[in-house]
Amino acid sequence: MTTGIWILGNQLTFDSDLFQLQAPNQAPDQAPDQARNQPIILIESLDYARSRPYHRQKLVLVWSAMRHFAADLRDRGYTDVTYICADPVNPANPAHNFATPLLNWITDRQITTLRLLDPTDFPFRRTIEAINLPGTVTLEWVANDLFFWSESEFIAWATGRKRLLMEDFYRYSRKRFEVLMTPASDQSGNAEPIGDRWNFDKDNRKPPKGKLNPPPPLTFEPDSITRDVMAQVAALGDSLYGQLEPFGWGVTRSHALQVLDDFLTQRLPRFGPYQDAMLTDEPTLWHALLSPYLNLGLISPQEVVTAIETAYRESIGSDRELPLASVEGVIRQILGWREYMRGLYLVFGEDYAQSNTFEHDLPLPDFFWDARKTDLNCLRCTLSQLEASGYAHHIQRLMILGNFALIAGINPQAIEQWFHAAFIDGYDWVMQTNVLGMGVFADGGKLASKPYAPRRTISTK
Ligand SMILES: Cc1cc2nc3c(=O)[nH]c(=O)nc-3n(C[C@H](O)[C@H](O)[C@H](O)COP(=O)(O)OP(=O)(O)OC[C@H]3O[C@@H](n4cnc5c(N)ncnc54)[C@H](O)[C@@H]3O)c2cc1C
């Protein structure tokens, strides 16, 4: 009986039940003895990469992070790590789909149980289920534990509620995980939110005036692994989106931790006031730039939230005391919005992807793929920035890209497909609810209480 582990590209963590064999007294950077020889596989698939015109930097990010993670596994003492490269330069390479190298590996290692962390994304789960495994092999799904809330916990919270309000969910999460709460002080044992308010949203809408000088994003020079991936992505030709270079994203856990540290020291103090701001030549402002790493598993939401709260508590009384409005503001994004959007994706189910309340059917304009083709300045600026890096901040996504798609009447599925291809941090679980629900109100209000657009410009045919 041999159990083999298949690690997917957005599950790059050791801190998961997937590695159940981790002994309690084991040094965290060493493979436990009983797991040392366990077969592990990571697969890049060319077919998957070609399934949509991904941003070139997204492919580089995911594949380079996977290759670094495989190297990390070997460094920790795992002896049987198989890594399949999607190398378009080498036509003999078998990695066009997931199934071929997977089945070869299963036969070769005589695997009887294939162990996988649930990918969360419905389409990817279906792709895996469609692989014709030999009858001798059992597929063992491990519940995805890369979020604060498990799937079953969120469904239990949502079941039977008259309304699924983010604010209710957020307050419950703050209490449940004891984040930014005072110690229970009254006789009832009820803890209260720090600062006596749950939400500092109203303090976080400062208009950007004058020269603000936000800090430049922390970038990383590509190493030889990343440069190899870049050459392979370049060889995929013209079918992809965006610029390949300069590539400055982090590709390891150590990079992700540095981005977190940069956020805590350089960005967090002004994150709150300018959270909803937009400035022409400032593509990142004080945003955290953490979503690519959170969504790959390189850093966990729990450790980010703990680091933010610890930094806040340690700063109290010092001359660099962090503003509570900033601290609460970003915690609301990660403990609140991120968990809520993923939970609703699971609750709404697979049909949600077809939502189109307004029956919008305008095809996606060409300029979404080439910013030079529009002379609408706000769109041109945002799309140019996106082409350069794969990133636009939340307000650009919502108030420029989503708002335009909604008021122009672009087909919701077309705009969702585009978002999914174009963004560095895009995955099905986070795209569907953000684009269809929050961005273009295609679900008719299942998620958001109102569309982000002036009412009289909405087509309601
Ligand atoms: C139309 C639209 C599309 C979006 N597509 C994506 C996407 O593909 N991937 C993605 O991760 N986020 C998406 N978001 C949510 C949000 O815009 C991004 O998470 C955020 O801009 C990432 O940049 P940051 O790390 O600098 O975030 P910050 O603004 O600094 O926020 C901190 C963190 O909070 C979390 N967060 C904040 N809002 C949300 C949200 N609504 N949903 C999920 N997480 C949130 C992210 O993990 C983010 O890293 C989308 C939002 C909209 C309106």
The ligand as a Tripos MOL2 file, in Angstrom:
@<TRIPOS>MOLECULE
LIG
   53    58     1     0     0
SMALL
NO_CHARGES

@<TRIPOS>ATOM
      1 C1        -13.7750   42.7890   -9.8870 C.3       1 LIG1
      2 C2        -12.8270   42.2840   -8.8290 C.ar      1 LIG1
      3 C3        -11.9620   41.2380   -9.0970 C.ar      1 LIG1
      4 C4        -11.1090   40.7360   -8.1020 C.ar      1 LIG1
      5 N1        -10.3020   39.6660   -8.3790 N.ar      1 LIG1
      6 C5         -9.5090   39.1490   -7.4060 C.ar      1 LIG1
      7 C6         -8.6580   38.0300   -7.6740 C.ar      1 LIG1
      8 O1         -8.6320   37.4950   -8.7660 O.2       1 LIG1
      9 N2         -7.8780   37.5550   -6.6790 N.ar      1 LIG1
     10 C7         -7.8740   38.1230   -5.4450 C.ar      1 LIG1
     11 O2         -7.1510   37.6410   -4.5730 O.2       1 LIG1
     12 N3         -8.6620   39.1600   -5.1610 N.ar      1 LIG1
     13 C8         -9.4710   39.7140   -6.1080 C.ar      1 LIG1
     14 N4        -10.2480   40.8070   -5.8270 N.ar      1 LIG1
     15 C9        -10.2320   41.3430   -4.4640 C.3       1 LIG1
     16 C10        -9.1680   42.4560   -4.2170 C.3       1 LIG1
     17 O3         -9.3310   43.4650   -5.1870 O.3       1 LIG1
     18 C11        -7.7500   41.9140   -4.2580 C.3       1 LIG1
     19 O4         -7.6270   40.8520   -3.3360 O.3       1 LIG1
     20 C12        -6.7120   42.9530   -3.8960 C.3       1 LIG1
     21 O5         -6.8150   44.0500   -4.7720 O.3       1 LIG1
     22 C13        -5.3230   42.3410   -3.9480 C.3       1 LIG1
     23 O6         -4.3340   43.3020   -3.7800 O.3       1 LIG1
     24 P1         -3.5790   43.5250   -2.3900 P.3       1 LIG1
     25 O7         -2.9600   42.2640   -1.9320 O.co2     1 LIG1
     26 O8         -2.6450   44.7070   -2.5760 O.co2     1 LIG1
     27 O9         -4.7950   43.8680   -1.4520 O.3       1 LIG1
     28 P2         -5.1660   44.9150   -0.3010 P.3       1 LIG1
     29 O10        -6.0820   45.9180   -0.8540 O.co2     1 LIG1
     30 O11        -3.9660   45.4270    0.3770 O.co2     1 LIG1
     31 O12        -5.9960   43.9810    0.7080 O.3       1 LIG1
     32 C14        -5.3260   43.0350    1.5570 C.3       1 LIG1
     33 C15        -5.7820   41.6310    1.2760 C.3       1 LIG1
     34 O13        -7.1670   41.4880    1.5280 O.3       1 LIG1
     35 C16        -7.7200   40.4400    0.7290 C.3       1 LIG1
     36 N5         -8.9250   40.9650    0.0470 N.ar      1 LIG1
     37 C17        -9.3730   42.2250    0.0520 C.ar      1 LIG1
     38 N6        -10.5590   42.3050   -0.5850 N.ar      1 LIG1
     39 C18       -10.8460   41.0680   -1.0280 C.ar      1 LIG1
     40 C19       -11.9240   40.5250   -1.7640 C.ar      1 LIG1
     41 N7        -12.9620   41.2790   -2.1730 N.pl3     1 LIG1
     42 N8        -11.8780   39.2190   -2.0550 N.ar      1 LIG1
     43 C20       -10.8410   38.4530   -1.6660 C.ar      1 LIG1
     44 N9         -9.8000   38.9180   -0.9620 N.ar      1 LIG1
     45 C21        -9.8050   40.2120   -0.6330 C.ar      1 LIG1
     46 C22        -6.6350   40.0330   -0.2450 C.3       1 LIG1
     47 O14        -6.0910   38.8060    0.1660 O.3       1 LIG1
     48 C23        -5.6010   41.1350   -0.1440 C.3       1 LIG1
     49 O15        -4.2950   40.6630   -0.3590 O.3       1 LIG1
     50 C24       -11.1040   41.3250   -6.8130 C.ar      1 LIG1
     51 C25       -11.9610   42.3960   -6.5630 C.ar      1 LIG1
     52 C26       -12.8290   42.8720   -7.5550 C.ar      1 LIG1
     53 C27       -13.7540   44.0050   -7.2390 C.3       1 LIG1
@<TRIPOS>BOND
     1     1     2 1
     2     2     3 ar
     3     2    52 ar
     4     3     4 ar
     5     4     5 ar
     6     4    50 ar
     7     5     6 ar
     8     6     7 ar
     9     6    13 1
    10     7     8 2
    11     7     9 ar
    12     9    10 ar
    13    10    11 2
    14    10    12 ar
    15    12    13 ar
    16    13    14 ar
    17    14    15 1
    18    14    50 ar
    19    15    16 1
    20    16    17 1
    21    16    18 1
    22    18    19 1
    23    18    20 1
    24    20    21 1
    25    20    22 1
    26    22    23 1
    27    23    24 1
    28    24    25 2
    29    24    26 1
    30    24    27 1
    31    27    28 1
    32    28    29 2
    33    28    30 1
    34    28    31 1
    35    31    32 1
    36    32    33 1
    37    33    34 1
    38    33    48 1
    39    34    35 1
    40    35    36 1
    41    35    46 1
    42    36    37 ar
    43    36    45 ar
    44    37    38 ar
    45    38    39 ar
    46    39    40 ar
    47    39    45 ar
    48    40    41 1
    49    40    42 ar
    50    42    43 ar
    51    43    44 ar
    52    44    45 ar
    53    46    47 1
    54    46    48 1
    55    48    49 1
    56    50    51 ar
    57    51    52 ar
    58    52    53 1
@<TRIPOS>SUBSTRUCTURE
     1 LIG1         1 GROUP 0 **** ****
